[in-house]
Amino acid sequence: MKAIATLAGLLVLISLPVAAQTFEEGRHYTRIGVPTAVSEDRVAVVEAFAYPCPACRNFLPIIKEWEADAPEYVDFSRLPIALQRGWDVFARAYYTARVLGLGDDAHEAVFKALHDERRQIRNFEDVAAIYSDFGVDTSAFVNTAQSFAVESQMGRNRGDVSRYGIRGTPTMVVQGKWRVSPGDFDSYQDMMAAVDYLVEREARALGLLNGDGDDGAQAETEADSHSEPEEAAVE
């Protein structure tokens, strides 16, 4: 009977989800050398992505669900990454769309155009044409892409990418000081469980929680199935 109880205990331990395990610095997340200054009453979460990156396309529904369920004290934003030569046009397109007030539908449309419809992109005009479905004239989009507002965001983007030390996508950055990459996990859901852990830890340090739960508590990422993580890297 004792042997059966011991075996049952081992099986429970083996079956524990990552969210119920301990996350370790250097193993599940990395400290960023020079932290970015952030608000003291919010927890900043950044998704580093690249439109041409197939892994980012697969990650899209997962981060979309996570964003919808994120706590109110989380400030979520995206950081387009130019991993390879020529990808800077997609980063510029992302910021142009933001200046024009286009939302998540347009963001998702670019992924679908590249990976689902497999549109051929030869120049910036081809990228701009994707946004025509949202009532934006291609020439107007191209002109806006050269504006001071977009140029300023492109300059800030280069600084953030360098400061965060991002070498692959998708990558998550929490509170400007923790970097989380899919290569350290068995699934994207496990990676987001680590993000939840860091978000809660930072929120507790800022006094944003009600004090419920233990200091080491970790929020679970709910999902019916787990997606094996992929990552696009700088070549």
TILUMMI-229977 format. One record per residue (C-alpha): residue number from 0; residue in one letter; x negated, y, z. Coordinates in Angstrom, 2 decimals. Last residue first. Example, Ala and Ser with C-alpha at 12.3 -4.5 7.8 and 13.67 -1.06 7.14 Angstrom:
BEGIN
+-----+---+---------+---------+---------+
:   k : r :       x :       y :       z :
+-----+---+---------+---------+---------+
:   1 : S :  -13.67 :   -1.06 :    7.14 :
:   0 : A :  -12.30 :   -4.50 :    7.80 :
+-----+---+---------+---------+---------+
***
This chain:
BEGIN
+-----+---+---------+---------+---------+
:   k : r :       x :       y :       z :
+-----+---+---------+---------+---------+
: 234 : E :  -20.74 :   35.10 :  -39.62 :
: 233 : V :  -18.76 :   36.48 :  -36.72 :
: 232 : A :  -16.45 :   33.88 :  -35.29 :
: 231 : A :  -12.88 :   32.72 :  -35.90 :
: 230 : E :  -11.49 :   30.68 :  -33.03 :
: 229 : E :   -9.14 :   27.74 :  -32.80 :
: 228 : P :   -7.13 :   26.57 :  -29.83 :
: 227 : E :   -5.13 :   23.35 :  -29.74 :
: 226 : S :   -1.51 :   24.41 :  -29.36 :
: 225 : H :    0.36 :   23.09 :  -26.32 :
: 224 : S :    4.01 :   22.14 :  -26.42 :
: 223 : D :    7.10 :   23.07 :  -24.43 :
: 222 : A :    5.50 :   26.21 :  -23.09 :
: 221 : E :    5.49 :   28.08 :  -19.81 :
: 220 : T :    2.33 :   29.95 :  -18.84 :
: 219 : E :    1.86 :   29.48 :  -15.13 :
: 218 : A :    0.95 :   32.35 :  -12.85 :
: 217 : Q :   -2.03 :   31.70 :  -10.61 :
: 216 : A :   -2.17 :   31.97 :   -6.85 :
: 215 : G :   -5.61 :   32.51 :   -5.37 :
: 214 : D :   -4.60 :   35.36 :   -3.09 :
: 213 : D :   -1.68 :   33.24 :   -1.88 :
: 212 : G :    1.93 :   33.99 :   -2.70 :
: 211 : D :    4.06 :   37.12 :   -2.29 :
: 210 : G :    2.23 :   40.28 :   -1.31 :
: 209 : N :    4.62 :   42.57 :   -3.11 :
: 208 : L :    2.28 :   43.05 :   -6.03 :
: 207 : L :    0.86 :   46.28 :   -7.47 :
: 206 : G :   -1.71 :   46.83 :   -4.74 :
: 205 : L :   -4.52 :   47.48 :   -7.20 :
: 204 : A :   -6.44 :   44.38 :   -6.09 :
: 203 : R :   -3.22 :   42.37 :   -6.37 :
: 202 : A :   -2.68 :   43.57 :   -9.92 :
: 201 : E :   -6.27 :   42.63 :  -10.82 :
: 200 : R :   -5.83 :   39.11 :   -9.47 :
: 199 : E :   -2.43 :   38.75 :  -11.10 :
: 198 : V :   -3.82 :   39.79 :  -14.49 :
: 197 : L :   -6.84 :   37.52 :  -14.04 :
: 196 : Y :   -4.66 :   34.48 :  -13.33 :
: 195 : D :   -2.29 :   35.33 :  -16.17 :
: 194 : V :   -5.28 :   35.52 :  -18.53 :
: 193 : A :   -6.40 :   32.10 :  -17.30 :
: 192 : A :   -2.90 :   30.77 :  -18.02 :
: 191 : M :   -3.21 :   32.41 :  -21.45 :
: 190 : M :   -6.23 :   30.22 :  -22.19 :
: 189 : D :   -4.35 :   27.13 :  -21.05 :
: 188 : Q :   -1.48 :   28.02 :  -23.38 :
: 187 : Y :   -3.95 :   28.50 :  -26.22 :
: 186 : S :   -5.05 :   24.91 :  -25.75 :
: 185 : D :   -8.01 :   22.80 :  -24.59 :
: 184 : F :   -9.90 :   25.78 :  -23.19 :
: 183 : D :  -13.32 :   27.48 :  -23.27 :
: 182 : G :  -13.32 :   27.98 :  -27.05 :
: 181 : P :  -10.14 :   30.02 :  -26.68 :
: 180 : S :  -11.98 :   33.11 :  -25.35 :
: 179 : V :  -11.33 :   35.24 :  -22.25 :
: 178 : R :  -13.26 :   38.48 :  -21.60 :
: 177 : W :  -13.00 :   40.25 :  -18.24 :
: 176 : K :  -13.93 :   43.88 :  -17.56 :
: 175 : G :  -11.61 :   46.22 :  -19.45 :
: 174 : Q :   -8.64 :   45.30 :  -17.28 :
: 173 : V :   -8.26 :   41.96 :  -19.07 :
: 172 : V :   -9.71 :   41.28 :  -22.52 :
: 171 : M :   -8.31 :   38.48 :  -24.69 :
: 170 : T :  -10.06 :   36.98 :  -27.71 :
: 169 : P :   -8.50 :   35.66 :  -30.91 :
: 168 : T :  -10.93 :   35.97 :  -32.49 :
: 167 : G :  -14.71 :   35.79 :  -32.29 :
: 166 : R :  -17.80 :   37.75 :  -31.31 :
: 165 : I :  -16.33 :   40.33 :  -28.94 :
: 164 : G :  -18.91 :   42.01 :  -26.72 :
: 163 : Y :  -16.33 :   44.20 :  -25.00 :
: 162 : R :  -18.49 :   47.31 :  -25.40 :
: 161 : S :  -19.21 :   46.65 :  -29.07 :
: 160 : V :  -15.57 :   46.02 :  -29.99 :
: 159 : D :  -14.49 :   49.02 :  -27.90 :
: 158 : G :  -16.94 :   51.42 :  -29.57 :
: 157 : R :  -16.00 :   50.30 :  -33.07 :
: 156 : N :  -12.32 :   50.71 :  -32.23 :
: 155 : R :  -12.80 :   54.23 :  -30.90 :
: 154 : G :  -14.24 :   55.25 :  -34.26 :
: 153 : M :  -11.38 :   53.57 :  -36.12 :
: 152 : Q :   -8.90 :   55.34 :  -33.83 :
: 151 : S :  -10.41 :   58.72 :  -34.67 :
: 150 : E :  -10.40 :   57.96 :  -38.40 :
: 149 : V :   -6.72 :   57.06 :  -38.18 :
: 148 : A :   -5.74 :   60.34 :  -36.53 :
: 147 : F :   -8.04 :   62.36 :  -38.79 :
: 146 : S :   -6.24 :   61.06 :  -41.86 :
: 145 : Q :   -7.76 :   58.78 :  -44.50 :
: 144 : A :   -5.31 :   55.92 :  -43.85 :
: 143 : T :   -2.48 :   58.44 :  -44.13 :
: 142 : N :   -3.33 :   58.96 :  -47.80 :
: 141 : V :   -3.32 :   55.20 :  -48.48 :
: 140 : F :    0.06 :   54.79 :  -46.76 :
: 139 : A :    1.53 :   57.68 :  -48.71 :
: 138 : S :    0.24 :   56.12 :  -51.96 :
: 137 : T :    1.82 :   52.78 :  -51.06 :
: 136 : D :    5.21 :   54.29 :  -50.21 :
: 135 : V :    6.43 :   53.18 :  -46.80 :
: 134 : G :    9.98 :   51.84 :  -46.57 :
: 133 : F :    9.22 :   48.81 :  -44.43 :
: 132 : D :    8.99 :   46.41 :  -47.37 :
: 131 : S :    6.33 :   48.75 :  -48.77 :
: 130 : Y :    4.06 :   47.72 :  -45.89 :
: 129 : I :    2.50 :   44.84 :  -47.82 :
: 128 : A :    1.59 :   47.30 :  -50.60 :
: 127 : A :   -0.93 :   48.96 :  -48.28 :
: 126 : V :   -3.01 :   45.78 :  -48.19 :
: 125 : D :   -3.09 :   45.66 :  -51.98 :
: 124 : E :   -3.99 :   49.36 :  -52.04 :
: 123 : F :   -6.89 :   48.64 :  -49.69 :
: 122 : N :   -8.54 :   46.40 :  -52.26 :
: 121 : R :   -8.55 :   42.88 :  -53.70 :
: 120 : I :   -6.04 :   41.15 :  -51.42 :
: 119 : Q :   -4.42 :   38.09 :  -53.03 :
: 118 : R :   -1.21 :   37.10 :  -51.30 :
: 117 : R :   -1.21 :   33.72 :  -49.60 :
: 116 : E :    2.53 :   33.78 :  -48.83 :
: 115 : D :    2.09 :   32.08 :  -45.46 :
: 114 : H :   -1.45 :   33.15 :  -44.56 :
: 113 : L :   -1.98 :   36.64 :  -45.98 :
: 112 : A :    1.58 :   37.88 :  -46.37 :
: 111 : K :    2.67 :   36.19 :  -43.13 :
: 110 : F :   -0.11 :   37.82 :  -41.11 :
: 109 : V :    0.69 :   41.22 :  -42.62 :
: 108 : A :    4.41 :   40.77 :  -41.90 :
: 107 : E :    3.73 :   40.13 :  -38.21 :
: 106 : H :    2.27 :   43.60 :  -37.74 :
: 105 : A :    5.09 :   45.13 :  -39.78 :
: 104 : D :    7.68 :   43.50 :  -37.54 :
: 103 : D :    5.69 :   44.56 :  -34.46 :
: 102 : G :    6.13 :   48.25 :  -35.13 :
: 101 : L :    5.60 :   50.90 :  -37.79 :
: 100 : G :    5.32 :   54.45 :  -36.43 :
:  99 : L :    3.29 :   55.88 :  -39.29 :
:  98 : V :    0.29 :   56.33 :  -37.00 :
:  97 : R :    0.66 :   52.69 :  -35.95 :
:  96 : A :    0.73 :   51.51 :  -39.56 :
:  95 : T :   -2.43 :   53.47 :  -40.26 :
:  94 : Y :   -4.08 :   51.87 :  -37.24 :
:  93 : Y :   -3.34 :   48.36 :  -38.53 :
:  92 : A :   -4.34 :   49.27 :  -42.10 :
:  91 : R :   -7.71 :   50.55 :  -40.89 :
:  90 : A :   -8.33 :   47.25 :  -39.11 :
:  89 : F :   -7.32 :   45.41 :  -42.27 :
:  88 : V :   -9.69 :   47.48 :  -44.42 :
:  87 : D :  -12.49 :   46.68 :  -41.93 :
:  86 : W :  -12.30 :   43.06 :  -43.06 :
:  85 : G :  -14.58 :   43.70 :  -46.01 :
:  84 : R :  -17.67 :   42.19 :  -44.43 :
:  83 : Q :  -16.74 :   39.80 :  -41.67 :
:  82 : L :  -15.55 :   39.99 :  -38.11 :
:  81 : A :  -13.73 :   43.30 :  -38.56 :
:  80 : I :  -11.67 :   43.19 :  -35.36 :
:  79 : P :   -8.22 :   44.67 :  -34.76 :
:  78 : L :   -7.65 :   45.55 :  -31.08 :
:  77 : R :   -4.15 :   45.07 :  -29.77 :
:  76 : S :   -2.44 :   46.53 :  -26.72 :
:  75 : F :   -0.62 :   45.35 :  -23.60 :
:  74 : D :   -0.22 :   47.57 :  -20.54 :
:  73 : V :    0.89 :   45.25 :  -17.75 :
:  72 : Y :    2.76 :   46.64 :  -14.71 :
:  71 : E :    6.11 :   45.49 :  -16.08 :
:  70 : P :    5.03 :   41.85 :  -15.95 :
:  69 : A :    4.51 :   40.04 :  -19.29 :
:  68 : D :    7.41 :   37.95 :  -20.62 :
:  67 : A :    7.72 :   39.57 :  -24.07 :
:  66 : E :    3.93 :   39.84 :  -24.37 :
:  65 : W :    3.51 :   36.14 :  -23.64 :
:  64 : E :    6.05 :   35.19 :  -26.28 :
:  63 : K :    4.26 :   37.29 :  -28.92 :
:  62 : I :    0.89 :   35.97 :  -27.74 :
:  61 : I :    2.08 :   32.43 :  -28.40 :
:  60 : P :    3.85 :   33.20 :  -31.69 :
:  59 : L :    0.71 :   34.93 :  -33.05 :
:  58 : F :   -1.91 :   32.35 :  -32.01 :
:  57 : N :   -1.55 :   30.38 :  -35.23 :
:  56 : R :   -2.05 :   33.56 :  -37.27 :
:  55 : C :   -5.00 :   34.48 :  -35.06 :
:  54 : A :   -6.59 :   31.09 :  -35.75 :
:  53 : P :   -6.19 :   31.71 :  -39.49 :
:  52 : C :   -8.24 :   34.96 :  -39.24 :
:  51 : P :   -7.52 :   37.30 :  -42.17 :
:  50 : Y :   -5.48 :   39.63 :  -39.88 :
:  49 : A :   -8.17 :   39.87 :  -37.21 :
:  48 : F :   -7.49 :   39.81 :  -33.48 :
:  47 : A :   -8.63 :   41.18 :  -30.13 :
:  46 : E :   -5.69 :   41.08 :  -27.73 :
:  45 : V :   -6.03 :   43.62 :  -24.95 :
:  44 : V :   -4.56 :   43.48 :  -21.44 :
:  43 : A :   -4.63 :   46.54 :  -19.19 :
:  42 : V :   -3.32 :   46.21 :  -15.65 :
:  41 : R :   -1.58 :   49.37 :  -14.47 :
:  40 : D :   -1.78 :   51.73 :  -11.49 :
:  39 : E :   -5.50 :   52.51 :  -11.54 :
:  38 : S :   -5.58 :   53.22 :  -15.27 :
:  37 : V :   -8.63 :   51.95 :  -17.13 :
:  36 : A :  -12.34 :   52.79 :  -17.43 :
:  35 : T :  -14.07 :   50.17 :  -19.55 :
:  34 : P :  -16.40 :   47.76 :  -17.78 :
:  33 : V :  -20.08 :   47.73 :  -18.78 :
:  32 : G :  -21.38 :   44.16 :  -18.90 :
:  31 : I :  -18.08 :   42.36 :  -19.48 :
:  30 : R :  -17.58 :   39.51 :  -17.02 :
:  29 : T :  -16.80 :   36.23 :  -18.76 :
:  28 : Y :  -13.81 :   33.92 :  -18.38 :
:  27 : H :  -13.15 :   30.19 :  -18.08 :
:  26 : R :  -16.65 :   28.92 :  -17.30 :
:  25 : G :  -18.74 :   31.97 :  -16.46 :
:  24 : E :  -16.22 :   33.12 :  -13.90 :
:  23 : E :  -14.20 :   30.17 :  -12.64 :
:  22 : F :  -10.51 :   29.38 :  -12.85 :
:  21 : T :   -9.19 :   27.06 :  -10.16 :
:  20 : Q :   -6.46 :   24.65 :  -11.13 :
:  19 : A :   -2.70 :   25.06 :  -11.06 :
:  18 : A :   -2.59 :   26.99 :  -14.35 :
:  17 : V :   -4.77 :   24.27 :  -15.91 :
:  16 : P :   -1.93 :   21.81 :  -15.47 :
:  15 : L :   -2.24 :   19.03 :  -12.86 :
:  14 : S :   -1.98 :   15.56 :  -14.42 :
:  13 : I :   -5.35 :   14.33 :  -13.18 :
:  12 : L :   -4.62 :   15.42 :   -9.64 :
:  11 : V :   -1.24 :   13.69 :   -9.63 :
:  10 : L :   -2.81 :   10.51 :  -11.00 :
:   9 : L :   -5.41 :   10.57 :   -8.24 :
:   8 : G :   -2.73 :   10.84 :   -5.59 :
:   7 : A :   -0.83 :    7.90 :   -7.06 :
:   6 : L :   -3.99 :    5.81 :   -7.00 :
:   5 : T :   -4.54 :    6.64 :   -3.32 :
:   4 : A :   -0.94 :    5.74 :   -2.49 :
:   3 : I :   -1.28 :    2.42 :   -4.32 :
:   2 : A :   -4.51 :    1.62 :   -2.48 :
:   1 : K :   -2.84 :    2.37 :    0.85 :
:   0 : M :    0.00 :    0.00 :    0.00 :
+-----+---+---------+---------+---------+
***
